[in-house]
Amino acid sequence: MSFNGFTNDDFNVFTINGLDERMDALKTTIRPKLEELGELFAPMLSVATGDEMHMHVAKHARRTKNPPKDTWVAFANNARGYKMLPHFQIGLWETHVFVWFAVIYEAPNKVELGKLLQSKIGKLYKDIPNDFMWSLDHTKPAATKHGDLSKEELASMFTRLQNVKKAEILCGINIPRDEAVKMSGRDFIARTETVFNSLIPLYKMA
């Protein structure tokens, strides 16, 4: 395992102007690290979930004009794709690293999952670590800390998952850039493994 952690060069990729220029830098700077993390965590998540998990490194292939503002590796129990399935992600914005469990707008079972999450609201509100984050849109960097949410606010997220066609739900952590660049590869891997283990119950619900 050769993952040595993230550096300022990785985050600075998202300041490069131009689609081709940014994509070239992304491919040479960040993507090899995401592939290393994918090869490491796909087997770990397979054991933890009981499903064979496959890694999917973002290719951004449909982009013709706007350069990507973030990038990631996703893990799902399908070799062909992940967007329609509950999945895990590790990735970067210019400002932070994210480690998520995600159910995004293309997943067909969002209504059932929303109902199940709502039925477990008391346990989830108590069990999710206070420093974990919730997001309602994987295309935006904003997220809300679990410890800052009331039980009613969390329940409203689950209601939205049932009632809004484009609704999404993501749970995990954000590691600020300044903190991430100080972490060794070993430290980042250990932290990510701990987070994924905490998120496995959400995956099993989904």
N, C-alpha and C positions, 0 to 999 in steps of 0.2 A: 504494500500500500504506500503510494508516494504522495498522497495529499498533504501539502505543507501549510494549508491555511490560505486565507484571502489577504490580499495586499491592496494598497491604495491604487495601484495600477488597474486592478480588477474593477473597482468602483469608478475610476476615471474613464473607463470605456464609454460610460453613458453621458459623458460631456463632449464626445467627438461628434462633429457635425457631419451630416451626410449619411444616407442609408448604407451605401457601399463601404464607406470608410469605417463606420461603426461596426458593421457586420464583420468586416475583415478583422478588426481588433477583437471583437467578441469571440470569433472562431479561434483565434490564436492565443488569447489570454484567458478567457473564462471557461470556454467550452471544455477544454481538456480537464479542468478541475471538476466540472460537473460530471463528466464521464467517470472520473475516478471515484467521486462520491456515489454515483449510480452503481458502479460495480461493487462497491462496498456495501451499500445499504439494501440493494435488491435481495440478496440472500438473507440478510438480517430480518427484513420485513416479511419475507416469505415464511420464515420460521415463526415470527411473532404473530402473524395473522392466520397462518394455516392455509393461505392461498399462494400460488406461485406468482410472485410479483416481478414485473418487467419494468426496466427503466426506459424513460422517454425523454431525451434531451431536446429542449426547444430548438426548432430549426428556423422559425420566423419566415417560413418559405413564402407565405402569401403576401408579404410586405413588398410594396412597389414604390413607396414614397417616404413614409414616416419611419425613422429608425426606431428600433425597440427601446423602451425605457426600462425594461427589466428582462431577466432571462432566468431559466430554471431547468432542473431535472425533475420529472414526475415519476411516480411509481404506481402501477395499477396491475390488476390481475388479468390483463389482456395484452398480448404482444403487439397488437395492431394500433391501439390507441388508449387514451385515458380520460378524455374530456367528458364522456358520458357515464363515467364510473366514479364512485368514491375513490379518492386517491391521496397520495402524499406528495409534497413538493419540498425541494430545497432550492432557493434562488436568491437573486440580488436585485435591488434597486440601487440607485446612486447613493442613497442614504442609509441602507441597512441590508442585512441578510434576513431572509424569512425561512421558517420551517413550519409547514402547514399540513394539517389534514383538510381536505377540500372536497366540497360538493358544489360544482359550478352549474351555470344555467342550463347546460346541455344534458344534465342527468335526468332521466325519466322518472325516478322514484322519489322526487323531492317532497311530494305531498305526504307520502307514507313516512318518510324520515322525519319531517317536521312534526307530525303527530307523535311519533315515538319519542323524539327529543323532548317534546312538551310534556309527555307523560312521565318523563324521568327528570323533570326540571329541578326538583329538590336535591336529588343525588348529584346531578351535574353541577349545580350551583355550588355545592359543598366540595365536590371532588376536584374540579378544574383548578389548577394552581392560580393564585392571584396575579402572578406576573405573566400569565398566558394572555394572548390577544384574540379578539374576534374580529372578523372582517365580513362585510356583506358584498364585496366586489373585488374579485381577484385582479382586475385591471387598474386598481388604484392603490397607492401605498398606505392610505389611512387605515387605521385599525383602532379598536377600543380595548383597553386593558380589562380583563375579567374582574379584577378587584375593584374597578370603578363602576361596575354595572350593578344595578339592583336586580333582584330575581325577576321583577316584572319586565325590566328592560331586556333581559335575556329571553324571557318567554316571548316577547314581541318579535324577536329575531326568528324564533321558531315558527310563530304564526305567519310571518312574512314569507317564510320558505314554503308554506302551504298555499298561500293566496296570491303570490306575485309570480307571474310566468318566468321572468328573468331573474328571480331571486337566487342568491347564492349564500353559502355559509362556509366560513373557513375558521379554523381554530389552531393555534400554535404559538410560536414566539417570533418576535423581531429582535435581532441583535444589531444595535446601532453600529454604523461604520467604524467609529472610533474604537469601540470595544472589539469588533470583529477582527480588525487588523492586528490587534495585540494577542489574539488567541493563536496558539500553535495548532497545527493540523490535528494533533492528538486531542487537544482540549476541545476543538470544535466537534470532532467525531463523537467524543464522550457526551458532550452537551446534546447533540442532535439525537443520539441514541436514547438518552433519557427522555427527551421530548417525545419522540416517536412512541416509546413505551407507554407514556401517559396518554397518548392519543389513540392507542389500539382499541380501547373500549368504544370510542366513537365510530371507528371503522367497522367494528363488529355489529354495531347497531344498524349501520347503513347497508 
